[in-house]
Amino acid sequence: MANSFFWDIGFDFNSVQNPRTGEDFLAIGLVLAQPNNADVPATPVGISIGDTIGFFAYDITSNPTGTSSITGGAITFTNAVPQSDSNNNTITSPFNNSTGDFLTSISIPALTNIGTGMSTIFSGIQAPQASTTNNAATFTKFSIGSMTVNNLGRFMMTVELTVQVPNGNGGTTTKTFFVDPEMIVGGTNQAV
């Protein structure tokens, strides 16, 4: 039976900037979907072929100056451990594109939010509380997309988002948020 997972990606306009790159840091965490919205934090070990992984971004800024929008970005995959498929092709991603080739990058288009939502990673709740907690923190939420796992292996994932927010002076402030390559671990018989 296939499982559904979500990568929760959080950006904070008050975050500390990386002095080397000038980019701001993203917070991320993997979630395993459960019945009744009682989702739980997860690790990538045990993800299997056929599982789906959705990508959601949240504006986790405390006291934001206005409604943020994502103007672009990418989620990029590389192989962390050299591995080959049955045709001796180097596996570079847990996902394939529509033609069956390895999908090494998911392009993030300009996105407007889909409302507000609770995040298992950022809302500060535990799974048993999810269906009964009415005062958990909610955040502006963006849906990046969902993919089905096609390949087993160990991969690195890098996420970059460019976000705009009103600055209070009639203009906007733009920041680029980035997460250093994150190891998505799976064994030789496990995906990502």
ZADRENZA-387551 format. One record per residue (C-alpha): z, y, x; residue number from 1. Coordinates in nm, 3 decimals. Each point is the difference from the previous one (the first is absolute). Layout:
<sites>
c3/c2/c1/numar
Z/Y/X/NUM
...
</sites>
This chain:
<sites>
c3/c2/c1/numar
0.000/0.000/0.000/1
-0.102/0.337/0.141/2
0.260/0.272/0.047/3
-0.034/0.375/-0.031/4
0.132/0.228/0.273/5
0.002/0.377/0.042/6
0.010/0.214/0.315/7
0.203/0.306/-0.095/8
-0.099/0.292/0.224/9
0.217/0.313/-0.007/10
-0.078/0.347/0.130/11
0.253/0.280/0.038/12
-0.102/0.361/0.062/13
0.340/0.054/0.164/14
-0.051/-0.282/0.250/15
0.018/0.041/0.376/16
-0.335/0.051/0.170/17
-0.108/-0.226/0.285/18
-0.007/0.237/0.302/19
-0.276/-0.202/0.170/20
-0.248/-0.017/-0.289/21
0.104/0.286/-0.229/22
0.002/-0.246/-0.290/23
0.289/-0.065/-0.235/24
0.147/-0.345/-0.045/25
-0.047/-0.226/-0.302/26
0.262/-0.239/-0.131/27
-0.128/-0.339/-0.120/28
0.135/-0.318/-0.147/29
-0.135/-0.318/-0.160/30
0.105/-0.104/-0.351/31
-0.037/-0.333/-0.182/32
-0.072/0.050/-0.371/33
0.232/-0.186/-0.236/34
0.015/-0.045/-0.378/35
0.158/0.283/-0.201/36
-0.066/0.250/0.281/37
0.286/-0.151/0.202/38
-0.205/0.034/0.321/39
0.164/-0.080/0.334/40
-0.053/0.116/0.359/41
-0.200/-0.259/0.191/42
-0.132/-0.095/0.343/43
-0.365/-0.087/0.059/44
0.086/-0.353/0.117/45
-0.110/-0.241/-0.267/46
-0.278/0.206/-0.151/47
-0.276/-0.245/-0.090/48
-0.373/0.005/-0.061/49
-0.058/0.117/-0.357/50
0.306/0.226/-0.012/51
-0.066/0.362/-0.092/52
0.135/0.301/0.184/53
-0.001/0.337/-0.172/54
0.043/0.322/0.194/55
0.201/0.284/-0.156/56
0.095/0.336/0.151/57
0.304/0.199/-0.109/58
0.094/0.362/0.063/59
0.361/-0.049/0.111/60
0.050/0.367/0.094/61
0.337/0.135/-0.108/62
-0.052/0.310/-0.218/63
-0.381/0.021/0.037/64
-0.162/0.343/-0.035/65
-0.260/-0.133/-0.244/66
-0.211/-0.298/-0.096/67
-0.156/-0.164/0.304/68
-0.347/-0.151/0.023/69
-0.149/-0.240/0.252/70
-0.322/0.136/0.151/71
-0.094/-0.312/0.198/72
0.106/-0.259/0.250/73
-0.042/-0.362/0.105/74
0.184/-0.328/0.036/75
-0.132/-0.177/0.311/76
0.045/-0.360/0.110/77
-0.040/-0.160/0.342/78
0.088/-0.347/0.120/79
0.331/-0.018/0.181/80
-0.062/-0.353/0.124/81
-0.359/-0.109/0.078/82
-0.108/-0.257/-0.259/83
-0.332/-0.130/-0.129/84
-0.131/-0.132/-0.328/85
-0.197/-0.324/-0.042/86
-0.320/0.181/0.110/87
0.171/0.118/0.322/88
0.010/0.363/-0.123/89
0.305/0.199/0.109/90
0.220/0.059/-0.304/91
0.087/0.370/-0.009/92
0.149/0.048/-0.347/93
0.182/-0.183/-0.277/94
-0.269/0.127/-0.240/95
-0.376/-0.038/-0.041/96
-0.244/0.251/-0.145/97
-0.243/-0.077/-0.285/98
-0.250/-0.161/0.241/99
0.262/-0.230/0.153/100
0.035/0.191/0.327/101
0.345/0.090/0.135/102
0.126/0.323/-0.153/103
0.146/0.186/0.298/104
0.065/0.328/-0.183/105
0.081/0.104/-0.354/106
-0.120/0.355/-0.051/107
0.237/0.212/-0.209/108
-0.191/0.254/-0.209/109
0.142/0.320/-0.144/110
0.265/-0.105/-0.252/111
0.199/0.171/-0.268/112
0.328/-0.153/-0.106/113
0.028/-0.255/-0.279/114
0.334/0.141/-0.115/115
0.344/-0.083/0.126/116
0.138/-0.340/0.082/117
0.292/-0.183/0.144/118
-0.047/-0.161/0.340/119
0.196/-0.310/0.100/120
-0.004/0.130/0.359/121
0.079/0.370/-0.057/122
0.197/0.015/-0.328/123
0.318/-0.151/0.146/124
0.041/-0.282/-0.250/125
0.031/-0.375/0.025/126
-0.215/-0.242/-0.199/127
0.266/-0.101/-0.255/128
0.041/0.366/-0.089/129
-0.370/0.076/-0.046/130
-0.020/-0.078/-0.370/131
0.332/0.166/-0.086/132
0.027/0.303/0.228/133
-0.116/0.308/-0.185/134
0.108/0.256/0.259/135
-0.176/-0.143/0.307/136
-0.202/0.254/0.195/137
-0.363/0.030/-0.100/138
-0.276/0.154/0.207/139
-0.351/0.130/-0.047/140
-0.215/-0.312/0.037/141
-0.358/-0.059/0.117/142
-0.199/-0.323/-0.036/143
-0.212/-0.070/0.309/144
-0.136/-0.336/-0.114/145
0.058/-0.372/0.005/146
-0.149/-0.275/0.217/147
0.001/-0.380/-0.005/148
0.102/-0.178/0.320/149
-0.294/-0.203/0.140/150
0.105/-0.075/0.358/151
0.302/-0.143/0.174/152
0.136/0.139/0.325/153
0.198/0.274/0.167/154
-0.123/0.355/-0.036/155
0.094/0.357/0.079/156
-0.017/0.258/-0.279/157
-0.029/0.375/0.057/158
0.024/0.247/-0.288/159
-0.109/0.364/0.006/160
0.020/0.238/-0.296/161
-0.096/0.365/-0.027/162
0.196/0.177/-0.273/163
-0.006/0.349/-0.151/164
0.279/0.177/-0.186/165
0.022/0.352/-0.144/166
0.185/0.225/0.244/167
0.144/0.248/-0.250/168
-0.225/0.285/0.120/169
-0.302/-0.094/-0.210/170
-0.143/-0.220/0.274/171
0.052/-0.353/0.122/172
0.155/-0.169/0.300/173
-0.172/-0.307/0.144/174
0.167/-0.267/0.211/175
-0.121/-0.325/0.149/176
0.245/-0.289/-0.021/177
-0.026/-0.307/0.219/178
0.173/-0.330/0.064/179
-0.041/-0.156/0.342/180
-0.159/-0.342/-0.011/181
0.232/-0.219/-0.203/182
0.001/-0.369/0.081/183
-0.083/-0.202/-0.309/184
0.127/-0.340/0.104/185
-0.124/-0.335/-0.121/186
-0.011/-0.339/0.161/187
-0.314/-0.197/0.063/188
0.032/-0.141/-0.351/189
0.108/0.327/-0.155/190
-0.181/0.319/-0.080/191
0.075/0.347/0.128/192
</sites>
